[in-house]
Amino acid sequence: MDEPAILARTRAYVHETFLYMRPGFALGDSDRLLQRGVIDSMGVMELIGFLRSEFGVVIADEDITEQNLGTLADIARYVAVKLRNGGPARDY
C-alpha cells in the first residue's frame, strides 16, 4: 500500500473516530494531532491499535513519538516505511 492510500485511510479513521462530533473541524495533513486536541494519550493508543489492525504494523514503544505519529502525514510516512521494510520488526 502506498503513502497516499495510507494517508487517506488514516484520515478517514481519525475523522470517524475522533472528530465525528465536530463535523466542521478542519484537519490538515501536517496539523499536530495532540496540539490541535484531536487525540489525547488514550487516543494515541487507539490509533496504534488501528494501525496494527488496518495495516499490520506493530509499533515498538520507542517508535511512539511525535516524529512518527504526530500528524497524519507523519503516520502515513511511518507506516509506508514499515511496510516497505517488511512490516513489523517485532510482534509482542
C-alpha positions in Angstrom: 0.0 0.0 0.0 1.4 3.4 -0.9 1.6 6.5 1.3 -1.3 8.4 -0.3 -3.6 5.4 0.3 -2.4 5.0 3.9 -2.9 8.8 4.5 -6.5 8.6 3.1 -7.5 5.6 5.2 -5.9 7.1 8.4 -7.6 10.5 7.8 -10.9 8.7 7.4 -10.3 6.7 10.6 -9.4 9.9 12.6 -12.5 11.7 11.3 -14.8 8.7 12.1 -13.3 8.0 15.5 -12.2 11.3 17.0 -13.9 14.1 15.0 -17.4 12.7 14.5 -18.9 15.2 16.9 -17.0 18.1 15.3 -18.0 17.8 11.6 -16.7 21.3 10.7 -13.3 20.7 12.2 -10.6 21.3 9.5 -7.6 19.0 10.0 -4.7 19.3 7.6 -2.3 16.5 6.9 0.5 18.4 8.8 -1.6 19.5 11.8 -0.3 18.2 15.1 -3.0 15.8 16.4 -2.2 16.3 20.1 -1.7 20.0 19.9 -5.0 20.5 18.0 -6.9 18.5 20.6 -7.8 15.8 18.1 -6.5 13.0 20.2 -5.2 12.5 23.7 -2.9 9.8 25.2 -5.8 7.3 25.1 -6.4 8.3 21.5 -2.8 7.5 20.7 -3.3 4.0 22.0 -6.5 3.6 19.9 -4.6 4.9 16.8 -1.8 2.4 17.4 -4.5 -0.4 17.5 -6.0 0.9 14.3 -2.6 0.9 12.5 -1.9 -2.7 13.7 -5.3 -4.0 12.6 -5.6 -2.0 9.3 -2.0 -2.2 8.0 -0.5 -5.0 10.1 2.3 -2.8 11.5 3.5 -3.3 15.1 4.7 -0.1 16.6 7.5 -0.5 19.1 7.4 1.6 22.3 10.4 3.6 21.2 8.6 4.4 17.9 5.7 6.2 19.7 7.0 9.7 19.1 5.7 12.9 17.6 8.0 12.4 14.7 6.3 9.1 13.8 2.7 9.7 14.9 2.4 13.5 15.4 0.5 14.3 12.2 -1.5 12.4 9.5 1.4 12.9 7.1 3.9 11.6 9.7 1.8 8.5 10.3 1.4 7.7 6.6 5.2 8.1 6.0 6.0 5.9 9.1 3.6 3.2 8.1 4.7 3.2 4.4 8.4 2.8 5.5 7.4 0.0 7.9 5.6 -1.8 5.1 8.4 -1.3 2.6 10.9 -2.7 5.1 8.9 -5.9 5.5 6.3 -4.9 8.1 6.6 -5.1 11.8 10.1 -5.5 13.2 8.6 -7.1 16.4 5.4 -8.7 17.4 4.9 -8.8 21.2 
